[in-house]
Amino acid sequence: MSVVNTAIGTGHFDGLAKSSSSVSRALPFEKHLEWLRMMVLIREFEVRTMQAYQDRKIGGFCHVYIGQEAVAVGCIAATEHSDPVVTAYRDHGHALARGMDPKYCMAEMFGRIGGCAKGKGGSMHMFDRDNNLFGGHGIVGAQTPLGTGLAFGTKYIDEVINKGKNRQVTLCFLGDGALNQGALHEAMNLAGLLDVPVVYVVENNGYSMGTSIQRGTTMGDQIVAKAGAYGITAREIDGMDVLNVYDGMKEVIDEARETSRPAFIDMRTYRFKGHSMSDPRKYRSREEEEVYESGDPIAQLRDHLMDSGKLDEDSFKAMAKEVRSEVKESIKWAEASPPPSIEEELYRDVYVEAWGPYNGTTEPEIIRDAGSSKGEG
């Protein structure tokens, strides 16, 4: 009988090659600076989120994204804005990377009416129609059939209704724990069979809650084998370097768009904090965490830009200060937004139209504000 390791150790990135593409390096400095600022924004937002949770301003479950910022930023940067995105419950980073204003995201976490889902979704259910973010989802793997369906829908519109060529690709993010859910395998089977342009991005941080991937998943060191069973192209990417993520994902997404075929990404990353705010992280050593924290994705891009002479310490500090102010303002805005009224909201948003005791639906503030700003333009 063989014995499996209880932790991923320090070899999580062994054997991963850097992207041979230099597409990201050819992009203007302003684009790199935009990515750096977004990662700093996500990090600061999550730090403040942890503080708010400890202050009991946020209830329920809360899963922060610290350490994985390069994945959301690099992947979403490689898409078109019209491409649908759907993700799991560690979703604040994706919402911000897709363009959600931090104030709507924070208000949703506070359970306030000004949140993106009117305070009814909370931390795990960020949704932004205007930015084509189709939600974070709390049931493990539940977003994978939805992501496949979104991609099938866009393909059907492009090819059948409009009698043209497929133009869109759907990004479907999932954690490595979802690899063992039957819904994912049913979705991949259909995607491979029907030529569905969906890219399954496995944010492989090495742990399903507190269980290492080696203990809970067959072929844990080579999960791309699972995609091969469905005839789906698969690739392994180092997810701690945003330039590397962008290069790898741009190539994959462009190919999926052109061929209208699915893809599967083993995106190796590492969460610096626990699975959720209630996780004491006793299943891994502090030494292991320090090894991976030394590869902080924010520090990697910052140092790259400084080494190239395009960014100095003062400019970075000014950016970080600006971001801190933005996040503090989002907290003030969230605190000023009232909780959803029981009388007005309990029976609302169940059905679109009024029916029986249900009084139809209304648009959240994020959509009303977006509509008014478009009208002004």
Secondary structure, DSSP 8 states (H G I E B T S, - for coil): -----SS-TT-TTTT----S--HHHHS-HHHHHHHHHHHHHHHHHHHHHHHHHHTTSS-S-----TT-HHHHHHHHHTS-TTS-EEE-S--HHHHHHTT--HHHHHHHHTT-TTSTTTTSS-TT---BTTTTEEEE-SSTTTHHHHHHHHHHHHHHIIIIIS-S-----EEEEEEGGGGG-HHHHHHHHHHHHHT--EEEEEEE-SEETTEEHHHHSTTTT-THHHHHTTT-EEEEEETT-HHHHHHHHHHHHHHHHHHT--EEEEEE---SS-SSTT---TTS-HHHHHHHHTT-HHHHHHHHHHHTTS--HHHHHHHHHHHHHHHHHHHHHHHHS----HHHHTTSSSSSSEETTEE-----HHHHHHHHHHHH-
